[in-house]
Amino acid sequence: MWEIKNKQLVKTFQFETFEEAIVFINAVAKFCTSENHHPEIVNIYNKVKLSFCTHDAGNSLTELDYKLAKLIDTL
């Protein structure tokens, strides 16, 4: 479940292996590149934490942040 923390949309994903985490990160990168909107990504072994906000909108949440969160949830 995505949470709002410090004015950002945040979710941590856990995988079986490091390799699965990297495959996920690469899939996220494709979505984000197509929308020209990129999250902060933190990867520690099999965990990936994504944080979204829109810097151009004063570091607030916009419809684009929520749109990408929905797309990422389909992976």
OpenMM code with the backbone's topology and positions (N, CA, C; nanometers):
from openmm import Vec3, app, unit

residues = "MET TRP GLU ILE LYS ASN LYS GLN LEU VAL LYS THR PHE GLN PHE GLU THR PHE GLU GLU ALA ILE VAL PHE ILE ASN ALA VAL ALA LYS PHE CYS THR SER GLU ASN HIS HIS PRO GLU ILE VAL ASN ILE TYR ASN LYS VAL LYS LEU SER PHE CYS THR HIS ASP ALA GLY ASN SER LEU THR GLU LEU ASP TYR LYS LEU ALA LYS LEU ILE ASP THR LEU".split()
positions = [
    Vec3(0.0843, -0.1185, 0.0000),
    Vec3(0.0000, 0.0000, 0.0000),
    Vec3(0.0890, 0.1250, 0.0000),
    Vec3(0.0570, 0.2166, -0.0863),
    Vec3(0.1289, 0.3433, -0.0930),
    Vec3(0.0882, 0.4282, 0.0268),
    Vec3(0.1855, 0.4981, 0.0833),
    Vec3(0.1605, 0.5867, 0.1971),
    Vec3(0.2114, 0.7263, 0.1639),
    Vec3(0.1553, 0.8236, 0.2289),
    Vec3(0.2060, 0.9600, 0.2170),
    Vec3(0.2931, 0.9865, 0.3392),
    Vec3(0.4210, 1.0133, 0.3125),
    Vec3(0.5186, 1.0426, 0.4176),
    Vec3(0.6004, 1.1629, 0.3727),
    Vec3(0.6079, 1.2620, 0.4585),
    Vec3(0.6875, 1.3818, 0.4276),
    Vec3(0.6538, 1.4396, 0.2895),
    Vec3(0.5252, 1.4476, 0.2597),
    Vec3(0.4753, 1.5039, 0.1340),
    Vec3(0.5181, 1.4236, 0.0113),
    Vec3(0.5467, 1.2946, 0.0316),
    Vec3(0.5829, 1.2073, -0.0790),
    Vec3(0.4954, 1.0828, -0.0756),
    Vec3(0.4736, 1.0252, -0.1913),
    Vec3(0.4035, 0.8984, -0.2050),
    Vec3(0.5109, 0.7900, -0.1991),
    Vec3(0.5000, 0.6994, -0.0998),
    Vec3(0.6082, 0.6056, -0.0699),
    Vec3(0.5550, 0.4623, -0.0602),
    Vec3(0.6338, 0.3690, -0.1142),
    Vec3(0.6009, 0.2269, -0.0988),
    Vec3(0.7301, 0.1457, -0.1051),
    Vec3(0.7366, 0.0422, -0.0217),
    Vec3(0.8501, -0.0499, -0.0229),
    Vec3(0.8028, -0.1846, -0.0764),
    Vec3(0.8781, -0.2379, -0.1690),
    Vec3(0.8498, -0.3672, -0.2310),
    Vec3(0.9583, -0.4652, -0.1881),
    Vec3(0.9200, -0.5885, -0.1610),
    Vec3(1.0179, -0.6909, -0.1224),
    Vec3(1.0099, -0.8081, -0.2191),
    Vec3(1.1267, -0.8566, -0.2589),
    Vec3(1.1377, -0.9645, -0.3556),
    Vec3(1.2156, -1.0806, -0.2955),
    Vec3(1.2154, -1.1914, -0.3656),
    Vec3(1.2880, -1.3094, -0.3177),
    Vec3(1.4395, -1.2902, -0.3283),
    Vec3(1.4827, -1.2236, -0.4350),
    Vec3(1.6260, -1.2101, -0.4595),
    Vec3(1.6616, -1.0672, -0.5011),
    Vec3(1.7887, -1.0397, -0.4970),
    Vec3(1.8415, -0.9124, -0.5452),
    Vec3(1.8127, -0.8959, -0.6938),
    Vec3(1.8311, -1.0039, -0.7694),
    Vec3(1.8091, -0.9978, -0.9136),
    Vec3(1.6646, -0.9596, -0.9462),
    Vec3(1.5669, -1.0134, -0.8725),
    Vec3(1.4265, -0.9787, -0.8944),
    Vec3(1.4018, -0.8311, -0.8633),
    Vec3(1.4688, -0.7808, -0.7613),
    Vec3(1.4557, -0.6391, -0.7267),
    Vec3(1.5068, -0.5514, -0.8410),
    Vec3(1.6174, -0.5911, -0.9021),
    Vec3(1.6745, -0.5137, -1.0124),
    Vec3(1.5850, -0.5201, -1.1355),
    Vec3(1.5283, -0.6352, -1.1645),
    Vec3(1.4339, -0.6466, -1.2765),
    Vec3(1.3166, -0.5513, -1.2548),
    Vec3(1.2666, -0.5448, -1.1324),
    Vec3(1.1569, -0.4540, -1.0979),
    Vec3(1.1987, -0.3086, -1.1192),
    Vec3(1.3162, -0.2726, -1.0716),
    Vec3(1.3657, -0.1356, -1.0881),
    Vec3(1.3728, -0.0995, -1.2369),
    Vec3(1.4193, -0.1901, -1.3188),
    Vec3(1.4281, -0.1639, -1.4626),
    Vec3(1.2902, -0.1469, -1.5252),
    Vec3(1.1924, -0.2238, -1.4786),
    Vec3(1.0555, -0.2089, -1.5289),
    Vec3(0.9979, -0.0735, -1.4864),
    Vec3(1.0242, -0.0344, -1.3622),
    Vec3(0.9808, 0.0967, -1.3128),
    Vec3(1.0440, 0.2068, -1.3987),
    Vec3(1.1703, 0.1905, -1.4316),
    Vec3(1.2407, 0.2909, -1.5117),
    Vec3(1.1732, 0.3123, -1.6471),
    Vec3(1.1226, 0.2048, -1.7074),
    Vec3(1.0558, 0.2184, -1.8377),
    Vec3(0.9273, 0.3007, -1.8254),
    Vec3(0.8460, 0.2709, -1.7236),
    Vec3(0.7240, 0.3496, -1.7003),
    Vec3(0.7597, 0.4967, -1.6782),
    Vec3(0.8560, 0.5186, -1.5916),
    Vec3(0.8897, 0.6556, -1.5516),
    Vec3(0.9526, 0.7347, -1.6657),
    Vec3(1.0319, 0.6686, -1.7466),
    Vec3(1.0919, 0.7364, -1.8611),
    Vec3(0.9844, 0.7766, -1.9610),
    Vec3(0.8870, 0.6891, -1.9825),
    Vec3(0.7807, 0.7218, -2.0783),
    Vec3(0.6957, 0.8394, -2.0306),
    Vec3(0.6861, 0.8582, -1.8998),
    Vec3(0.6085, 0.9698, -1.8435),
    Vec3(0.6967, 1.0906, -1.8090),
    Vec3(0.8280, 1.0760, -1.8247),
    Vec3(0.9242, 1.1798, -1.7884),
    Vec3(0.9040, 1.2274, -1.6443),
    Vec3(0.8900, 1.1293, -1.5561),
    Vec3(0.8696, 1.1579, -1.4130),
    Vec3(0.9370, 1.0455, -1.3355),
    Vec3(1.0306, 1.0794, -1.2502),
    Vec3(1.1177, 0.9782, -1.1924),
    Vec3(1.1150, 0.9806, -1.0392),
    Vec3(1.1059, 0.8630, -0.9782),
    Vec3(1.1029, 0.8557, -0.8324),
    Vec3(1.2431, 0.8536, -0.7738),
    Vec3(1.2484, 0.8716, -0.6445),
    Vec3(1.3689, 0.8393, -0.5693),
    Vec3(1.3617, 0.6886, -0.5484),
    Vec3(1.4705, 0.6189, -0.5786),
    Vec3(1.4741, 0.4736, -0.5660),
    Vec3(1.5851, 0.4356, -0.4691),
    Vec3(1.5484, 0.3553, -0.3688),
    Vec3(1.6467, 0.3021, -0.2743),
    Vec3(1.6379, 0.1504, -0.2832),
    Vec3(1.7501, 0.0858, -0.3106),
    Vec3(1.7550, -0.0604, -0.3203),
    Vec3(1.8531, -0.1135, -0.2178),
    Vec3(1.8040, -0.1998, -0.1310),
    Vec3(1.8901, -0.2709, -0.0365),
    Vec3(1.8577, -0.4192, -0.0523),
    Vec3(1.9495, -0.4897, -0.1136),
    Vec3(1.9379, -0.6315, -0.1457),
    Vec3(1.8063, -0.6628, -0.2155),
    Vec3(1.7074, -0.7185, -0.1458),
    Vec3(1.5825, -0.7595, -0.2108),
    Vec3(1.4675, -0.6625, -0.1861),
    Vec3(1.4971, -0.5468, -0.1304),
    Vec3(1.3940, -0.4460, -0.1028),
    Vec3(1.4166, -0.3231, -0.1899),
    Vec3(1.3047, -0.2698, -0.2398),
    Vec3(1.3091, -0.1487, -0.3219),
    Vec3(1.2079, -0.0507, -0.2649),
    Vec3(1.2545, 0.0667, -0.2291),
    Vec3(1.1668, 0.1728, -0.1788),
    Vec3(1.1575, 0.2805, -0.2858),
    Vec3(1.0335, 0.3139, -0.3226),
    Vec3(1.0089, 0.4195, -0.4201),
    Vec3(0.9421, 0.5373, -0.3512),
    Vec3(0.9841, 0.6569, -0.3841),
    Vec3(0.9244, 0.7794, -0.3306),
    Vec3(0.8989, 0.8752, -0.4460),
    Vec3(0.7750, 0.9217, -0.4567),
    Vec3(0.7353, 1.0153, -0.5619),
    Vec3(0.6894, 1.1474, -0.5023),
    Vec3(0.7255, 1.2549, -0.5682),
    Vec3(0.6639, 1.3864, -0.5520),
    Vec3(0.6988, 1.4636, -0.6789),
    Vec3(0.6299, 1.5727, -0.7007),
    Vec3(0.6550, 1.6504, -0.8214),
    Vec3(0.7314, 1.7767, -0.7830),
    Vec3(0.8580, 1.7776, -0.8179),
    Vec3(0.9439, 1.8902, -0.7815),
    Vec3(0.8985, 2.0200, -0.8484),
    Vec3(0.8506, 2.0095, -0.9727),
    Vec3(0.8050, 2.1285, -1.0456),
    Vec3(0.6790, 2.1891, -0.9856),
    Vec3(0.6121, 2.1150, -0.8976),
    Vec3(0.4902, 2.1644, -0.8321),
    Vec3(0.5177, 2.1934, -0.6850),
    Vec3(0.6398, 2.2351, -0.6564),
    Vec3(0.6750, 2.2717, -0.5192),
    Vec3(0.6888, 2.1518, -0.4274),
    Vec3(0.7387, 2.0400, -0.4823),
    Vec3(0.7568, 1.9165, -0.4052),
    Vec3(0.6271, 1.8665, -0.3440),
    Vec3(0.5191, 1.8810, -0.4180),
    Vec3(0.3899, 1.8314, -0.3712),
    Vec3(0.3484, 1.7117, -0.4562),
    Vec3(0.2405, 1.6478, -0.4167),
    Vec3(0.1883, 1.5344, -0.4924),
    Vec3(0.0935, 1.5841, -0.5996),
    Vec3(0.1064, 1.5250, -0.7179),
    Vec3(0.0189, 1.5605, -0.8298),
    Vec3(-0.0444, 1.4334, -0.8859),
    Vec3(-0.1332, 1.4519, -0.9808),
    Vec3(-0.1993, 1.3382, -1.0456),
    Vec3(-0.0970, 1.2450, -1.1100),
    Vec3(0.0125, 1.2990, -1.1607),
    Vec3(0.1159, 1.2171, -1.2232),
    Vec3(0.1789, 1.1202, -1.1235),
    Vec3(0.1991, 1.1633, -1.0008),
    Vec3(0.2546, 1.0746, -0.8977),
    Vec3(0.1615, 0.9552, -0.8748),
    Vec3(0.0333, 0.9844, -0.8630),
    Vec3(-0.0649, 0.8784, -0.8401),
    Vec3(-0.0789, 0.7879, -0.9625),
    Vec3(-0.0702, 0.8460, -1.0812),
    Vec3(-0.0788, 0.7680, -1.2043),
    Vec3(0.0358, 0.6660, -1.2105),
    Vec3(0.1567, 0.7106, -1.1826),
    Vec3(0.2714, 0.6203, -1.1873),
    Vec3(0.2630, 0.5147, -1.0775),
    Vec3(0.2135, 0.5511, -0.9616),
    Vec3(0.1970, 0.4527, -0.8537),
    Vec3(0.1023, 0.3412, -0.8999),
    Vec3(-0.0064, 0.3779, -0.9653),
    Vec3(-0.1011, 0.2779, -1.0166),
    Vec3(-0.0346, 0.1885, -1.1225),
    Vec3(0.0399, 0.2501, -1.2131),
    Vec3(0.1091, 0.1716, -1.3159),
    Vec3(0.2095, 0.0746, -1.2542),
    Vec3(0.2829, 0.1204, -1.1573),
    Vec3(0.3836, 0.0361, -1.0915),
    Vec3(0.3170, -0.0801, -1.0185),
    Vec3(0.2013, -0.0570, -0.9620),
    Vec3(0.1297, -0.1648, -0.8936),
    Vec3(0.0875, -0.2759, -0.9887),
    Vec3(0.0873, -0.2514, -1.1191),
    Vec3(0.0508, -0.3560, -1.2145),
    Vec3(0.1671, -0.4494, -1.2457),
    Vec3(0.2871, -0.4125, -1.2032),
    Vec3(0.4046, -0.4964, -1.2338),
    Vec3(0.4016, -0.6267, -1.1555),
] * unit.nanometer
topology = app.Topology()
chain = topology.addChain("A")
for resn in residues:
    res = topology.addResidue(resn, chain)
    for name in ("N", "CA", "C"):
        topology.addAtom(name, app.Element.getBySymbol(name[0]), res)
